C-alpha cells in the first residue's frame, strides 16, 4: 500500500489506487472516461494541472475538456506557443506579440518584420503550424534555475520575459519546452501539439488575427466579426503605453521600485484619461442637438465614475448635466422576465419598462416637468415620491446602464438627440509578449474588492456569480458595443499593481475545498506577477476610487 496513491475521480465519483508518481494522463487513459470531448487538463485538489502532472499523495481529480473555461485557456496557450514557434522559425529576428483579445479571438503583431504582413505570410505561418501539430510534439514542463531561464530568454532577445523574471526574484522558474524552444505561461498546456485540432489565422489591420474554437461548441471556430471602434480604443491606449514607455509587466515592476517614476506614471495615466473624457465631452457638445448622453458598459467597467467625470466636463462646456437612473424604470418584480432556470432575469432589457422610459425621456427633452418613478428594491414595486424633474434650455440627461446602447431602449426617441458612449476596462499592458491580460480578469478583481467593501459579499460569493454576470454581458451588452459614438477605456496601466494589495487578502480567505478555489488559484498566480503600488497617490477623482474607496464623488 505504501507504494500506491489513492485517486478520487470526480467525473465518475469513484476511487482507484495507482503507483506513486503516475501521470494524470495515464490515469485518464486507465479510467476510460466517456467525456463529450477529450480531456486536455485536470483539476487536482481544485487547482488546474497539465496531464503530465505526477501524483504522489491522495488527490481529488476532475478531468477537463476544452469546452470549459480552464480547458479553453490551456488550449489557447498551447496554440499560442505553436504560433510563436512558427514565427521564430520562419522569420529571423521577428518576435510575435499577442497584443490583446478582440472579436472573440486575438490580435497579434510581428515585431521587427519591417514590412506589411501579407496573405503569403499568413499561409506560410499556418502551414508551419500544421506541420508542428501533425508531428504531435510533446509540451514539456520543467522547473529550471531562474538565472538559467533569464540567460536563455536574453539570448533569444525576449527581454519582456527576462525583465519579468528578474523582477520576481524567484530561485526557480517553471517553463514549457516545445522541440527545444522555451516559453513561459501562467497556466498549464495540453500534453502535445496533436491535441490542437482547430484554429485559423487571418490578416487583420497591420498584423494577424488568431481565431480560436467556440467556447461552448469547440467543434467549430468562433464567428469572426469586426469590432473597429473597440480596436481603435485598444490602439489609442497602446499608443499611450508607448508615451509612458511601458508594454509589459516586467517594465512596470522595474518602475514600481522607483518612487518618483511610478508617481509620474500615475499622473500621466490619469491625465491621459482626463484628456479623453474632455474629448468625449467636446464631441457631445459639438453635436448641438444632443439632449441625452447614454453610457453603457459591462460590470465593474467604471461607468458610474465616468458619468460623473463626464458631467463635470459637460458643465465646463455650459451644459447642465442631469443624471437619471435607469434602475427606476424596472417593471414591478412580478412582471420581471425569468431565465431558463425560472429565476428573475434582472439583466434582460424586458426588465425595464421601455414604454414609460421612452415616454418620460421624450417629455423631459420637450421641456416638460415629469415626476420620476422610484423603484423599491425591497418590495419590488414602483413608487412615486414626488421627485420631479425638468430639463432647462442647456440641460442634458446623463444615463448609464447595461442597455444604454441597445436600440430597443430608445426606439421612440429621436436618434439625433442621443450620444452613445461605451465604457470598458480594456487592459492594454501585457504580462509579456505571449501572455495577455484578459479584460474580464481586470473587471473581476475590481468587483471582488467593491463587493466586499460596499456590499458585504465575500470573494467566494462574487466569483460564484461571475459566470452568470458574463453570460448576461454576452447577451445584452457586447452585441451592441459597436453602436457607440465613442468608446472610453477605463483601465489604468498601473491599476493591477494597486488592486493586488486589496484583493490578495480576500482571495487568501478562500479555502482549498471551495468550489471557486480553481479560479482563486489562477487569480493568485496571475497577481504574483505584479509588484504592489500603494494607493496614496491615486487621485480622489480616479476611476479606481469607485472600487477602492476614498472618492470625492458620491455613489
N, C-alpha and C positions, 0 to 999 in steps of 0.2 A: 504493500500500500504506500510505502514511503517514496516509491519511485513514480507514483502517479498523481495526477491532479484532477479534482472534480470540476466539471463544467456544467453550469445550468444554462440551457439554451432557452431563451425567452421566446424564440419563434415556435418551439414545439412544447415548451413547458416540461422538458424532461432533463434528467441529469445523466451524464456519462463521465467515465474516467478515461484519461489519456496519459501517456508517458510525459514526464516533466519535459518542458521545452518544446512541446508540439506546437506547430504553427497553426494559426486560426484557419488558414487555407486548407490544411489537411483535415481539421475538424469539420469544416464546412462540407468538404467532399465526402467524408465518412457519414455525415448525418443525412446526406442526400435530400436536402430540403427542397420542397416544391414551391419556390418563390415565383412570382409573376415575372420578374427579371432577375438575372444572376446577381448574386451578392458581389459587391466590389470593395466594401469596407465593413467594419463591425463596430458595434457599441460594446465596450468592455467596461463593466462597472460604471456605466454612464459616461464613458469617455470614448470618443471616436478613435479607432486604431486602424492601421492598414492590416491586410490579411496575412502579412508575413510576421506579425506580432507573435512572439512565443510566450506561452503561458507556463508559469512556474508556481502559481498559487491559485486557489479556488477562485473562479470568476463567474459572473453573470454575463452572458454573451448574447447579443442580438445581431444577426447578420443583416446587412443593409444593402438594398439595391440602389440604382441611380434614379429611381423615381421618388426619392426623399431629398429634403434639403441638404443633409450632410453627405449623402451619396452623390448628388449632383455637384456639390463643391469639390469632392475628390475627383470626379470625372473631369471637370473643367480645369482643375490644377494639372492633372495628368496630360490633358490635351494641350494646355499652355506650354508644358515642358517640351512636348513633341514639336510644337510650333517654334519655340525658341531654338531648339537644336537644329531644325531645318534651316532657319535663317542664318545661324552661325556657320553651318556647313556650306551654304550657297554664297554668302557674301562676307568676304574677309573684312574685318573692322567695322561691321554693321551690328548694331545692338537692337533687339526688339524691345519696345516699351509698350506694355499693355496699359493703355492710358486710363480708360475708365469704362464702366458698363453703360451701354445705351442701346435702345431699340431691342432689348432682351438679348443682347449679345455684347461684344467687347470691341471697342475701337483701339486699334494698335498703330504704332508708328515705327518706321525703320530709321533709327537714328544713325546718322553717318552715311546714308546712301548717296546723298548729294545729287539726287535727280528725282524726277517724279516716279512713283511706283506705277507699273504698267500691268495690263492684263497678263502679259507673259510672265511677269514676276509672280503674280498670283498663282498661275498654273504650275510654275516650277516649284513653288513652295508646297502646294497641295500634293504634287506627285512625290516630293521628297518625304512628306509626312505619311503618305500612303505606304511607301516602302518601309518606313520605320515601323508602322503598325503591322504590316504583313510579316515582318521578322519576329514579332512577338517578343521584343527585348524586355527583360525584367527591369522594373524600377527598384533600385537597391537603396534602402535607408540605412545610414550608419552614423555613428557619433564620432567626430574627429576633434582633435585639439583645435581650439579657436584660432590659434596662431597659424596653424596649417591651412585652415579654411580661408583666413584673411589673405594669406600669401597666394593661395590659389586664385581667389577672385580678383586680386590686384593684378596677377599675371595675365588674367583674361580682360583686364581693364573694366571689370564690373565693380567700379568704385562705389556704386549705390549700395551694394551688398557689403563690401568690406568696411565702409564707413559705419553701417548699421551694426555690424558685428563688433567693431571697436567700441561703439557707444554702449553696448550691452554689458561688456565686461565679464563674460562667462568663460569658464575654463574649457568647456566643450560645446560644440555646435552640431546639431543634427542636420545632415544634408541628404539629399537624394542624388543618386548617380544613375545616369542613363547612357549606357555604351561609352563609358569613360568621361562623360560630361557631368559636372556637378551643378546643382542648383539648390535653392533653399525655399521651402514653402511652409506656410503656417498651419498645415494640416496634412493628413495622410493622402497618399496617392493610390491608384489601383495597382494590382500586382505586376502587370506587364502591359506593354503597348497594345497587345492584341485585344485588350478589353475595350479599346476605343472603337466604336462601331459607326458613329455618325457625327459629322461636322461639315462645315463649309467655310470658305473664305471668299470675300468679295472685295473689290475696290471700294473705298469709302473716303471721300474727300482726298486728303493727301496721304492716306495710309490704308490700312486693311480693316476689314470687319470680320471678326471671328464669330461665326454662327454656331450655336450650341443646341443640344436637344431640348425639346419642350419639357418644362418642369413636371407636368402632370402626365404627359403622354410621350415618353422618351423614345418611342419608335420613330418619331418624326422630328424635324427641326422646328425651332421656334419660327413663327412667321416674321419675315423681315419687313420693317416699315421705317420710314424716315421720321426722325424727330429733330428737325433742323433748329427749332428755337432752343431746345434743350442742348443740342450740340453747340450752338453759338454761346450759350451760357457757360458751358464747360470750357470752351476755348477762351472766353474772356477771362475766366478765373485762372486758367493755366498761364495766360499772359501775366496776370497779377503775381502768380508764383515766381515767374521769371524776374519781375521787378524786385521781388524780395530775395531772389537767389535761392529759392527752395523748390524742390520737386519730390524729395523722398525723406523718410523719417530719419535716416542716418544724419542728414544735413541738419534737420530740425533738432535732433538730440545734441548735436555739437554746439548749436547756438544757445540751447537752453542753459548750458553751463556758464554762459557769459551774460550776466545780468543786464548789462546795457544793451546788448544786441537783441535779446528776447524782448526787452521793453520796447525797443524800436520796432520790432516785427509786429508786436501787438498794436502799436499806434498806427502803423502803416496799413495793416489789415483792416482795422476798424475804420480808418479814413477812406479806404477804397470802397468799403461797403456803403458808407455815408454818401460818397460821391455817386454811387449807383442809385441810391434812393432819391437823391436830388435829380438825377437824370430822369427817373421814372415820374417824379412829381412834375417836372417841366413838361414831359410828354403828355401827361394827363391834362395839364392846364393848356397846353398848346392845341388841344382838340377843340376848345371853345365851347362846344355844346354839351360836354360831359357833365352829368349830374349824379352818376353812380359809379363808384370805384369798387369793383368786385375782386376779392383776394382769395385764391384757393391754394391748397397745398396739402400734402399728406400729414399724418400725425407727427407732432414734435418738429415741424419744419420752421417754427418761429413766426407763424402767420400773425399772431396777436401783437408781438413787439414790432414786427414790420409795419402793421397797420397803424400803430401809434407813431412810429417814426415818420412814416409817410404823411400822416396827418400834420405833423409839425412842419414838414416841407411844403405841404399844400397851403398851410396858413401863411408861410412866408411869401407865397405867390398870391396872397389876397383871397384865398378860398377859405370858407368856413366849413371845416370837415365835421360831419355829424355821424358818429358810429351807430350802427343798427345791428342788433344781434339776430342772426338767423335762427337761433335756438327758440326765440319767442314765437316762431311760426310753426313749431311742431304741431301736428294734429294731436287730438286727445289720445292718450295711450291705448285706449280700447280700439282706436282706428288705425293704429300703427301696423304696417305690414309685418308678416312673420317670415322667417327664413325657412330653409328646408328642414330644420330641426324643430320647428314650431315655436322658436323663440322670437321675441320682438327684434326686428331689424331696424335699429335706430339710424343706421348709416344709409338706408335706402332713401332715394330722393322723394319717394312717396310717403316718407315720414314727415315731410314738410307740406304744409297747406299751401300749395302752389297758387291756388286761386286767390286766397287772401293776401299772400305775399305780393303778387303782381298788382292786385288792386291798390294796396296801400302805397307801394312804391310809386306807382303812377300818380296817385293823389298827391303824394309829397312832392314829386317833381313838377307837378302842376301848380304848386304853391298852396295847396290846401292844408288845413290843420287836421291831423289824424291822431286818434287815440291808439297807441301802440299796445298790442297784447303782451301779456306776461305768461310764460309757461312755468307752471309749478311742477318741478321735478319730483317733489314728494308725493303729490296727489295724482300727477299725470294729467292734469286738466289745464285748460287755458283760462286765464283770468284777465280782467281789465281793472287796473288800479288807478285810473285817472292820469296815466302818463301820456301827455300829449306832445306832439312833435310837429314842427312846421319848418320848411326849408325856405330860407331867405334867398334874396337875389344871387348872393355869392355862395350859397350853401351847396354842399355836395355830400351825398350819402357814402359812407365807407363801410362795406360789409365784408366780413371774412367768414369762410366756411368751406366745407369739403365739396359742396356742389356749385361753388361760385362760377365755374367755367362750363357747367353743363347747360346747353342751350334750353333745356326744358325748364330750368329755373326762371328764366326771364323771357319766356315765349311771347308774352303780351306787352313787353317793354321795348320802346324804341331803341334799336341797337346803336344808333348814332349817339345816344346819350350814355353809353356804357363803355368803361375802360376796364379790361380784364388783366389781372396780374397773377402769375403762377409763382409760388414760393416753394423752394425745396432746399434741403441740405445736400448739395452736390459736392461731396468731398473730393477735392482736387489734388491733395497731396497723396502720395502712394507710400507703401512700406518700402518697396524697391521697384525696379523696372518690371518685374514679373509678378508682383503681388500688389494688387489694387486694394483699395478700401471700399467695401460695399457701402453705398449711401444709406442703406437700411440699418447698418450697424451704428452709424453716427446718430441716427434718429432714435434707435432703440436705447442707446446709452443715455441720451438726453431724457427720454421718457422714464427710464428707471429712476433717475435722480428726481425728476419733477414729481412722479407719482408718490415716491417715498416722502418727499419734503412737503408737499401740499395736499396730498390725497390720502396719506396714511397707508399706501399699498407697499407690500414687500416686493423685492426683486422677483421672487417666485410668482407672485400674482401678475406682475407686469409682463414677464416673459411668457407666462401661460396664455395671456390674452393676445400676444403679439401676432400669432398666425392669423387669428380672426381679424385683427386690425388690417393686416396686409391684404387679406382676402377682400375686404371692403374697399381698400385703396385701388386694387386691380380692377374692381368693378365700377367704382363711382368717381375716381379721381384721375388715374393715369390715362384713360382713353381720351380725356378732354384737355390735357395739358397743352397741346399744340394750338388750342383755341385762344391762348393768351396773347394779348397785345405786346406784353413784355414779361420777361422772367427775372426772378431775383434768386440768387444763390445765398442762402443764409449761413452756410458753413464757413467757419473761420479756420485759416490754415493751422493755427496753434491750438484749436479747441480740444482735440482729443487728449493733448497733454494736460489740459485743465480738468477735463471730465474724469480722467483717470483717478485723481485724488478723491473725488466724490463717490465714484461708482465702485471702486475696488472693495471698500468695506462692506457694501451692500451685497456684492457677489460672494464675498467670503463667508457671509452668513448662510449661504445656501448649502444644505448638507448633500453629501455624495449620493444618497439614496433618493433625492428629489427627482421627480420626472423631468425637470428642466435642467438638471445638472449637466447634461451633454452640451447644451447651449452655453451654460455658465462657464464650463471648462474652456470652450472655444473662445469666448469673450475674454477670459482671464489671460489666455495665451496671447491673444491679439494685443491686449493692453500692456503686456510685458515688453512690447517693442518700444514703448514711449517713455521718455523722461517726463517727470512731473513739472508743470508750470503752475505756480501758485496764483490764486485769483485776485490778489490785491490790486494788480494793475489793470484789471478788466474794467472798462468804463461802466458807470452806473446806468447808462442807456444802451449797453451792448445787448445784442440778441441773446447772448449766453445767460444774461441775468434773468431771463424768463425761466430758466431751469435751475440756475444756481442760487437765485435769491439776491436781494440787495438792489433791485432795480428801482429807479426813481419813478417808473410808470406803475400805475395801479392796475391790477388784473382782477 
